[in-house]
């Protein structure tokens, strides 16, 4: 079974950048589909970006052009979310998810504030 661990969150200023990492462990077969989701206080969890096993990528409209999801060159199941031009409305707990499973990471907080 796959476990996921996020890292890289923390306080960011508006216009700033952060890179989140999603590191899987456990038994894996081939490439995993990994999604980044976020949940702001008082709101439902929403999808941010997904990278599928065939490397097809989809972004939420709200982050298109600012966020980039990509795989590590050496460890193909290590997935990053590069977040640029952060806005206060990006403030949330960010989770990674093994697509098609019930597996989620523990979440990492990203407050965006001056």
Secondary structure, DSSP 8 states (H G I E B T S, - for coil): -EEEEEE----B-TT--EEEEEEEEE---S---EEEEEE-TTS--EEEEEE-TT--EEE-TTTTTTEEEEE-SSSTT-EEEEE-S--GGG-EEEEEEETTSS-B---EEE-B--
